[in-house]
Amino acid sequence: MTHILTKEEKRAIAQLKKLVNSWPDSLWLFSTGILHVMRKDSSGHEACLPSGGVDPDYVVWSTGDILSEGGGW
């Protein structure tokens, strides 16, 4: 499928590509429909609870202003 993007869409994608190059390894992204920036735990892994869920204590910032979805295809 070919997508024709607007200038605004192209600019947003370019900003994300630039972000990838400067993203610190200590952070990761998680989505619950709300996009969360998470800090990795002291062992450098995604912080999870013993029950298997993601540990919300490691959230450093969240936004619902960018639509995101955490499920699979």
SESE-189726 format. One record per residue: residue number from 1; chain; x, y, z of N, C-alpha, C in turn. Coordinates in Angstrom, 2 decimals, decimal comma, always signed. Atoms other than C-alpha are relative to their C-alpha. Layout:
REM SESE-189726
- num | cadena | n_u | n_v | n_w | ca_u | ca_v | ca_w | c_u | c_v | c_w
- NUM | A | X | Y | Z | X | Y | Z | X | Y | Z
...
***
This chain:
REM SESE-189726
- num | cadena | n_u | n_v | n_w | ca_u | ca_v | ca_w | c_u | c_v | c_w
- 1 | A | +0,84 | -1,17 | +0,00 | +0,00 | +0,00 | +0,00 | +0,89 | +1,25 | +0,00
- 2 | A | -0,74 | -1,25 | +0,08 | +1,35 | +3,43 | -0,91 | -0,78 | +1,08 | +0,74
- 3 | A | +0,63 | -1,09 | -0,74 | +0,64 | +6,36 | +1,39 | +0,56 | +1,32 | -0,48
- 4 | A | -0,40 | -1,36 | +0,34 | +0,71 | +9,96 | +0,28 | -0,08 | +0,79 | +1,29
- 5 | A | -0,06 | -0,69 | -1,27 | +1,82 | +11,96 | +3,29 | -0,02 | +1,51 | -0,19
- 6 | A | -0,01 | -1,47 | -0,01 | +1,19 | +15,61 | +4,07 | +1,36 | +0,47 | +0,50
- 7 | A | -1,25 | -0,56 | -0,51 | +4,10 | +17,92 | +4,91 | +0,08 | -0,18 | +1,51
- 8 | A | +0,03 | +0,15 | -1,46 | +3,03 | +17,79 | +8,57 | +0,30 | -1,44 | +0,41
- 9 | A | -0,27 | +1,42 | -0,30 | +3,05 | +13,97 | +8,56 | +1,46 | -0,34 | -0,26
- 10 | A | -1,41 | +0,24 | +0,31 | +6,47 | +13,89 | +6,89 | +0,90 | +0,60 | +1,07
- 11 | A | -0,77 | -0,68 | -1,04 | +7,79 | +16,36 | +9,47 | -0,05 | -0,80 | +1,31
- 12 | A | +0,14 | +0,79 | -1,22 | +6,43 | +14,25 | +12,37 | +0,85 | -1,27 | -0,07
- 13 | A | -0,80 | +1,21 | +0,17 | +8,07 | +11,10 | +10,99 | +1,49 | +0,33 | +0,06
- 14 | A | -1,41 | -0,42 | -0,05 | +11,36 | +12,97 | +10,50 | +0,43 | +0,27 | +1,44
- 15 | A | -0,32 | -0,25 | -1,39 | +11,22 | +14,08 | +14,13 | +0,16 | -1,30 | +0,78
- 16 | A | -0,13 | +1,30 | -0,66 | +10,68 | +10,49 | +15,28 | +1,32 | -0,68 | -0,41
- 17 | A | -1,27 | +0,58 | +0,45 | +13,61 | +9,31 | +13,15 | +1,18 | +0,66 | +0,70
- 18 | A | -1,06 | -0,73 | -0,70 | +15,80 | +12,01 | +14,73 | +0,04 | -0,43 | +1,47
- 19 | A | +0,08 | +0,43 | -1,39 | +14,61 | +10,96 | +18,19 | +0,66 | -1,36 | +0,20
- 20 | A | -0,60 | +1,33 | -0,09 | +15,69 | +7,37 | +17,52 | +1,52 | +0,10 | +0,17
- 21 | A | -1,46 | -0,14 | -0,04 | +19,28 | +8,56 | +17,05 | +0,51 | +0,54 | +1,34
- 22 | A | -0,44 | -0,58 | -1,27 | +19,36 | +10,32 | +20,43 | -0,68 | -0,65 | +1,21
- 23 | A | +0,75 | +0,63 | -1,08 | +17,12 | +8,00 | +22,48 | +0,96 | -0,73 | +0,95
- 24 | A | -0,89 | +0,67 | -0,95 | +18,90 | +6,90 | +25,70 | -0,41 | -1,46 | +0,22
- 25 | A | +0,26 | +1,42 | -0,18 | +19,21 | +3,17 | +26,24 | -0,70 | -0,30 | +1,33
- 26 | A | +0,61 | +0,20 | -1,32 | +17,90 | +3,62 | +29,80 | -1,52 | +0,13 | -0,02
- 27 | A | +1,46 | -0,21 | +0,11 | +14,37 | +4,39 | +28,53 | -0,60 | -0,92 | -1,05
- 28 | A | +0,75 | +0,77 | +0,99 | +11,73 | +2,42 | +26,65 | -1,43 | +0,51 | -0,03
- 29 | A | +1,38 | -0,46 | +0,16 | +8,18 | +3,03 | +25,42 | -0,97 | -1,15 | +0,27
- 30 | A | +1,05 | +0,97 | -0,30 | +5,05 | +1,26 | +26,59 | -1,33 | +0,68 | -0,27
- 31 | A | +1,30 | -0,59 | +0,30 | +1,47 | +1,80 | +25,46 | -1,12 | -0,81 | +0,60
- 32 | A | +1,24 | +0,57 | -0,51 | -1,82 | +1,14 | +27,17 | -1,18 | +0,70 | -0,67
- 33 | A | +0,93 | -0,94 | +0,60 | -3,65 | +3,38 | +24,76 | +0,46 | +1,41 | +0,35
- 34 | A | -0,74 | -1,20 | -0,41 | -1,69 | +6,09 | +26,59 | +1,47 | -0,37 | -0,20
- 35 | A | -1,41 | +0,26 | +0,26 | +1,94 | +6,35 | +25,54 | +0,81 | +0,37 | +1,24
- 36 | A | -0,81 | -0,20 | -1,20 | +4,36 | +5,97 | +28,47 | +1,48 | -0,11 | -0,34
- 37 | A | -1,45 | +0,13 | +0,03 | +8,09 | +6,65 | +28,65 | +0,36 | -0,66 | +1,33
- 38 | A | -0,34 | +0,79 | -1,17 | +9,49 | +4,08 | +31,05 | +1,51 | -0,03 | +0,18
- 39 | A | -1,42 | +0,21 | -0,29 | +12,87 | +3,82 | +32,78 | +0,23 | -1,50 | +0,14
- 40 | A | -0,35 | +1,41 | -0,20 | +14,58 | +0,43 | +32,61 | +0,42 | -0,21 | +1,45
- 41 | A | -0,39 | +0,29 | -1,38 | +15,28 | -1,30 | +35,92 | +1,52 | -0,03 | +0,15
- 42 | A | -1,44 | -0,06 | -0,27 | +18,72 | -1,52 | +37,54 | +0,82 | -1,03 | -0,78
- 43 | A | -0,72 | +0,99 | +0,81 | +19,58 | -4,59 | +35,45 | -0,04 | +0,34 | -1,49
- 44 | A | +0,06 | -0,44 | +1,39 | +18,84 | -2,68 | +32,22 | -1,11 | -0,62 | -0,81
- 45 | A | +1,13 | +0,64 | +0,68 | +15,60 | -4,50 | +31,41 | -1,28 | +0,78 | +0,24
- 46 | A | +1,31 | -0,59 | -0,20 | +12,01 | -3,39 | +31,04 | -0,50 | -0,45 | +1,38
- 47 | A | +0,39 | +0,29 | -1,38 | +10,67 | -3,18 | +34,60 | -1,37 | -0,67 | +0,04
- 48 | A | +1,25 | +0,75 | -0,08 | +8,02 | -5,83 | +35,18 | -0,26 | -0,43 | +1,44
- 49 | A | +0,43 | +0,49 | -1,30 | +6,07 | -6,96 | +38,20 | +0,15 | -1,52 | +0,05
- 50 | A | -0,07 | +1,46 | -0,11 | +6,39 | -10,52 | +39,54 | -1,19 | -0,70 | -0,68
- 51 | A | +1,18 | +0,57 | +0,64 | +2,87 | -11,11 | +38,17 | +0,07 | +0,03 | -1,52
- 52 | A | -0,20 | -0,04 | +1,44 | +4,16 | -10,35 | +34,67 | -0,38 | +1,31 | -0,66
- 53 | A | +0,36 | -1,28 | +0,58 | +2,73 | -6,86 | +34,14 | +1,15 | +0,99 | +0,09
- 54 | A | -1,01 | -1,06 | -0,03 | +4,73 | -3,68 | +33,60 | -0,15 | +0,77 | +1,31
- 55 | A | +0,00 | -0,70 | -1,27 | +5,70 | -1,89 | +36,80 | -0,23 | +1,50 | -0,21
- 56 | A | +0,32 | -1,41 | +0,22 | +4,00 | +1,55 | +36,80 | +0,92 | +0,96 | +0,77
- 57 | A | -0,92 | -0,86 | -0,74 | +6,58 | +2,87 | +39,29 | +1,14 | +0,50 | -0,89
- 58 | A | -1,08 | -0,39 | +0,90 | +9,00 | +3,14 | +36,34 | -0,44 | +0,97 | -1,09
- 59 | A | +0,48 | -1,02 | +0,96 | +6,82 | +5,57 | +34,34 | +0,67 | +1,33 | +0,34
- 60 | A | -0,60 | -1,32 | -0,23 | +8,71 | +8,85 | +33,91 | -0,78 | +1,12 | -0,70
- 61 | A | +0,84 | -0,99 | +0,68 | +6,25 | +10,58 | +31,57 | -1,04 | -0,73 | -0,83
- 62 | A | +1,08 | +0,61 | +0,79 | +2,94 | +9,80 | +29,85 | -0,74 | +1,07 | -0,78
- 63 | A | +0,84 | -0,90 | +0,77 | +0,78 | +11,36 | +27,17 | -1,12 | -0,78 | -0,67
- 64 | A | +1,13 | +0,54 | +0,74 | -2,64 | +10,59 | +25,82 | -0,24 | +0,80 | -1,27
- 65 | A | +0,17 | -0,89 | +1,15 | -2,16 | +13,24 | +23,14 | +0,47 | -0,60 | -1,31
- 66 | A | -0,40 | +0,72 | +1,21 | -0,57 | +10,79 | +20,69 | -0,70 | -1,35 | +0,05
- 67 | A | +0,74 | +1,27 | +0,03 | -2,86 | +7,92 | +19,76 | +0,98 | -1,16 | -0,10
- 68 | A | -0,86 | +1,18 | +0,02 | -1,16 | +4,62 | +20,53 | -0,81 | -1,20 | +0,43
- 69 | A | +0,72 | +1,22 | -0,32 | -2,21 | +1,03 | +20,93 | +1,03 | -1,06 | +0,34
- 70 | A | -0,99 | +0,93 | -0,47 | -0,41 | -1,70 | +22,79 | -0,18 | -1,44 | -0,46
- 71 | A | +0,25 | +1,38 | +0,43 | -1,86 | -4,79 | +21,12 | +0,79 | -0,39 | -1,24
- 72 | A | -0,67 | +0,48 | +1,21 | -0,52 | -6,89 | +18,29 | -0,85 | +0,25 | -1,24
- 73 | A | +0,71 | -0,19 | +1,25 | -1,56 | -6,88 | +14,68 | -1,21 | -0,85 | -0,02
***
